[in-house]
Amino acid sequence: MATLVRARWRVLFSAITPPPASRVDPAEAARPSLHVFDPKEEHAALCTEVLAGCSLEGAAEAEKHAAGHAVPRDAATVERVVSFIRSQLRDAR
């Protein structure tokens, strides 16, 4: 459902576009987003599809981890998420 929320920026964990929506809204694709997922998790192909749709305007970034279909807790991924959020908050001022 997170892919359906309208926001100035987003951090998406293992985000997939639920049926029947098969495309990301072009207006949403231009908004900064960080996609966090494990490329070996069950739905990785769908996560990659959402990332590709959001990358059309070059505003999407990816952080891949090895924690499966779970929110990762490793220091590198946490720092990447925190850094992205700080950047978005700084740019919003």
C-alpha atoms as one frame of an Amber mdcrd trajectory, in Angstrom:
protein
   0.000   0.000   0.000   2.943   2.350   0.548   3.317   2.706  -3.222  -0.163
   4.270  -3.307   0.541   6.990  -0.721   1.147  10.451  -2.168   4.090  12.160
  -0.486   6.989  14.479  -1.352   9.417  11.589  -0.726   9.262   7.977   0.436
  11.289   5.204   1.993   9.852   1.897   0.786  10.710  -1.447   2.372  10.090
  -4.388   0.011   7.489  -2.309  -1.827   5.389  -3.933  -4.514   2.571  -2.463
  -6.576  -0.571  -4.377  -5.660  -2.842  -5.645  -8.456  -4.479  -4.342 -10.569
  -2.074  -1.375 -10.628   0.782  -2.467 -12.832   2.414   0.911 -13.335   3.707
   3.611 -11.039   1.944   6.968 -11.489   4.334   9.177 -13.541   3.784  12.081
 -11.141   4.885   9.847  -8.266   7.895   8.581 -10.213   9.439  12.051 -10.105
   9.419  12.145  -6.295  12.556  11.048  -4.396  12.346   7.522  -3.039  14.618
   5.020  -1.354  13.770   1.376  -2.041  15.089  -1.048   0.574  14.836  -4.772
  -0.151  16.691  -8.077  -0.283  17.297  -9.119  -3.912  16.918 -12.767  -2.795
  13.534 -12.350  -1.082  10.419 -13.977  -2.530   8.994 -10.794  -4.067  12.267
  -9.214  -5.201  11.169  -9.108  -8.847   8.160  -6.992  -7.866  10.347  -4.726
  -5.714  12.645  -4.266  -8.700   9.650  -3.441 -10.892   8.526  -0.680  -8.504
  12.099   0.637  -8.337  12.307   0.703 -12.148   8.999   2.570 -12.396  10.144
   5.156  -9.888  13.518   5.478 -11.601  12.016   6.947 -14.768  12.784  10.464
 -13.558  16.040   9.515 -11.842  14.668  10.230  -8.363  14.793   6.655  -7.050
  17.630   5.115  -5.082  18.059   1.525  -3.913  19.567  -0.021  -0.808  19.833
  -3.774  -1.026  20.390  -5.922   2.036  20.499  -9.599   3.029  17.867  -9.716
   5.794  15.166 -11.401   3.729  11.641 -10.008   3.838  12.264  -8.051   7.025
  13.264  -4.520   7.929  17.062  -4.721   8.051  18.915  -3.787  11.227  22.505
  -3.792  10.006  24.400  -0.554  10.572  25.071   0.167   6.882  21.424  -0.077
   5.831  20.177   1.883   8.847  22.707   4.629   8.123  21.635   4.725   4.458
  17.970   5.154   5.444  18.808   7.815   8.039  20.994   9.662   5.531  18.227
   9.648   2.909  15.647  10.952   5.396  17.989  13.682   6.641  18.665  14.734
   3.068  14.949  14.979   2.306  14.231  16.958   5.448  17.133  19.321   4.748
  15.947  19.880   1.155  12.405  20.614   2.367  13.500  23.725   4.291
